[in-house]
Amino acid sequence: MPKMKTHRGAAKRFRFTSGGKLLRRRGYKSHILEKKSPKRKRSFRKNVEMSAPDVRGAKRMLGKK
């Protein structure tokens, strides 16, 4: 059986913490920033833990079990 290939788009967007949790970037940071408050825009910078239903599919794309 050939090796599984990593989904390159997913590899650039998600990363694992040392504890094995998945991190993702926040949305809503790309345009129409003038009307968003500075506090809200600052919070978009931080990575957040991926929600449980999405983890399964992301791990599959990254080649993890």
C-alpha positions as CSV (number, residue, x, y, z in Angstrom):
1,M,0.0,0.0,0.0
2,P,1.5,3.4,-0.8
3,K,2.0,6.0,1.8
4,M,-0.7,8.6,2.6
5,K,0.1,12.0,1.3
6,T,-0.3,15.1,3.5
7,H,-2.9,17.6,2.3
8,R,-0.6,20.5,1.7
9,G,-3.3,23.1,2.1
10,A,-4.2,21.8,5.5
11,A,-0.6,21.5,6.5
12,K,-0.2,25.3,6.0
13,R,-3.3,26.2,7.9
14,F,-3.3,23.9,11.0
15,R,-0.6,22.9,13.5
16,F,-0.4,20.7,16.5
17,T,0.4,21.8,20.0
18,S,2.9,19.7,22.1
19,G,-0.2,18.1,23.8
20,G,-1.6,17.0,20.5
21,K,-4.4,19.6,20.1
22,L,-4.9,21.3,16.8
23,L,-4.7,25.0,16.3
24,R,-6.2,27.1,13.6
25,R,-6.3,30.7,12.6
26,R,-9.4,32.9,13.1
27,G,-11.5,34.1,10.2
28,Y,-12.7,37.7,9.4
29,K,-9.2,39.2,9.4
30,S,-8.7,39.7,5.6
31,H,-10.8,42.7,4.6
32,I,-13.4,45.3,5.7
33,L,-11.2,46.0,8.7
34,E,-12.2,49.7,9.1
35,K,-15.4,49.0,10.8
36,K,-14.0,46.4,13.2
37,S,-12.7,47.6,16.6
38,P,-9.0,47.4,17.4
39,K,-9.7,45.1,20.3
40,R,-11.6,42.7,17.9
41,K,-8.8,42.8,15.3
42,R,-6.2,42.1,18.0
43,S,-8.1,39.0,19.0
44,F,-8.0,37.7,15.4
45,R,-4.2,37.5,15.6
46,K,-4.3,34.6,18.1
47,N,-4.6,31.0,17.1
48,V,-7.4,29.1,18.7
49,E,-8.0,25.4,19.3
50,M,-10.0,23.7,16.6
51,S,-13.5,22.6,17.5
52,A,-14.1,18.9,18.2
53,P,-16.2,18.1,15.1
54,D,-13.5,19.5,12.8
55,V,-10.6,17.8,14.4
56,R,-11.3,14.4,12.9
57,G,-11.2,15.6,9.3
58,A,-8.2,17.8,9.8
59,K,-6.2,15.0,11.4
60,R,-7.0,12.7,8.5
61,M,-5.8,15.4,6.0
62,L,-2.6,15.7,8.0
63,G,-2.0,12.0,8.1
64,K,-2.5,11.5,11.9
65,K,-4.9,9.1,13.5
